[in-house]
Amino acid sequence: NKESFLKEELAVESIRKKPTKGKTVIPLSKVHEGQIAIVVYHDEDGNGELKTGLLWRPKEGFAFSNNYTPKGPPKFMKAAIELFHGEPVVIELNY
């Protein structure tokens, strides 16, 4: 939700998984339906955090749901999607 967006400690679900070549499938177990925003990043240096630069621009692979690529600090409503039970969400990382 808007209040927990970009705050991993408040997220309904947080999953850490090593990426695989091509595509990585990450099933959600706690969220099945409703309005959500998904944030994905490739922790290339393994420090547990997304490296960012000027105006929040990530220095590691990242992506948001809704094919949203922010030009500054990300906004929940621009990344928000309606999740329907059983329907996959495809997200491609930006590098």
C-alpha positions as CSV (number, residue, x, y, z in Angstrom):
1,N,0.0,0.0,0.0
2,K,1.0,3.6,-0.2
3,E,2.2,3.8,3.4
4,S,4.6,0.8,3.0
5,F,5.8,1.5,-0.5
6,L,9.6,1.4,-0.7
7,K,9.8,0.4,3.0
8,E,10.8,-3.2,3.1
9,E,10.2,-3.5,6.8
10,L,6.5,-2.6,6.3
11,A,5.9,-4.6,3.1
12,V,3.2,-7.2,3.2
13,E,5.6,-9.6,1.5
14,S,9.3,-9.4,0.9
15,I,11.2,-12.2,-1.0
16,R,14.9,-12.6,-1.5
17,K,15.9,-14.9,-4.3
18,K,19.1,-15.3,-6.4
19,P,18.4,-14.4,-10.0
20,T,18.8,-17.0,-12.8
21,K,19.8,-16.3,-16.4
22,G,16.8,-15.5,-18.6
23,K,13.9,-15.2,-16.1
24,T,13.4,-15.8,-12.5
25,V,9.9,-16.8,-11.2
26,I,8.9,-15.5,-7.8
27,P,5.6,-16.8,-6.5
28,L,3.8,-14.6,-4.0
29,S,2.4,-16.4,-1.0
30,K,0.8,-13.7,1.1
31,V,-0.7,-11.4,-1.5
32,H,-3.3,-12.8,-4.0
33,E,-5.6,-10.0,-5.0
34,G,-6.1,-6.3,-4.8
35,Q,-4.1,-3.1,-5.6
36,I,-0.4,-3.6,-5.1
37,A,2.9,-2.2,-6.3
38,I,5.8,-4.5,-6.8
39,V,9.4,-3.4,-6.5
40,V,12.2,-5.7,-7.8
41,Y,15.9,-5.1,-7.8
42,H,19.1,-7.1,-8.5
43,D,21.4,-6.7,-5.5
44,E,24.5,-7.1,-7.7
45,D,27.0,-6.4,-4.9
46,G,25.1,-8.5,-2.3
47,N,24.9,-5.8,0.4
48,G,21.1,-6.2,0.9
49,E,20.3,-2.7,-0.4
50,L,19.6,-1.0,-3.7
51,K,22.4,1.4,-4.6
52,T,21.0,4.7,-5.8
53,G,22.6,7.8,-7.2
54,L,21.4,11.3,-8.0
55,L,17.6,11.8,-7.8
56,W,17.1,8.2,-6.7
57,R,18.4,6.7,-10.0
58,P,19.3,3.1,-9.2
59,K,22.9,1.9,-9.9
60,E,21.8,-1.8,-9.9
61,G,19.1,-3.6,-12.0
62,F,15.6,-2.5,-10.8
63,A,11.9,-2.5,-11.9
64,F,8.5,-1.6,-10.8
65,S,5.1,-3.1,-11.6
66,N,3.0,-1.3,-14.2
67,N,6.2,-0.9,-16.4
68,Y,6.8,2.2,-14.4
69,T,10.3,3.8,-14.7
70,P,10.5,6.9,-12.4
71,K,12.4,10.0,-13.4
72,G,12.8,10.9,-9.7
73,P,11.6,9.4,-6.4
74,P,9.1,6.6,-7.2
75,K,5.3,7.1,-6.6
76,F,3.1,4.3,-5.4
77,M,0.1,5.2,-7.7
78,K,2.3,5.1,-10.8
79,A,3.6,1.6,-9.9
80,A,0.2,0.3,-8.6
81,I,-1.5,-2.6,-10.5
82,E,-4.7,-4.6,-9.8
83,L,-3.6,-8.1,-8.9
84,F,-6.0,-10.9,-9.8
85,H,-5.6,-14.4,-8.2
86,G,-3.7,-16.8,-10.5
87,E,-2.7,-14.2,-13.1
88,P,1.1,-13.7,-13.5
89,V,2.8,-10.3,-13.4
90,V,5.7,-10.0,-15.7
91,I,8.4,-7.4,-14.7
92,E,11.6,-6.8,-16.7
93,L,14.6,-5.3,-14.9
94,N,16.2,-2.0,-16.1
95,Y,20.0,-1.8,-16.0
